[in-house]
Amino acid sequence: MTSNSASESTASTPNNTDWLDEVRWNSDGLVPAIAQDCDSGKILMMAWMDKTALLATSEQGRAIYYSRSRQRLWPKGESSGNVQNVKSIKLDCDADVIVLDIEQIGGIACHTGRESCFYRELVDGTWETKAPVLKDPKEMYS
């Protein structure tokens, strides 16, 4: 499709990163990113992204987060092998939360060896574990 408008052709240029400026980054330059299973809609995890991580995720098609504890980019699955292939990237109405629709390779998103990081549920004033460990973390992080 050809465009007669300079702004339209700029918007379709693969190297255009103006969209990153529409995100409302927090005071640390980060935005929360929720990973959601693209088929079931189940929320699997939440992590942080900086501009570099979000740009790399959009370019590579796999989830890359920013690790606050390591103070560096964290490609999901670099140690565990539990890579997340990104199907879509969405921005909420306030422009301060990202949702990644992902395909979770290996079926495990949580470092505890569970499908989801959200495996505890408040029941009668107590956090109850509601999901089994699918793989021993020692096997993933040897």
Secondary structure, 3 states (H helix, E strand, C coil): CCCCCHHHHHHCCCCCCHHHHHCCCCCCCCEEEEEEECCCCCEEEEEEECHHHHHHHHHHCECEEEECCCCEEEECCCCCCCCEEEEEEEECCCCCCEEEEEEEHHHCCCCCCCCCCCCEEEECCEEEECCCCCCCHHHHCC
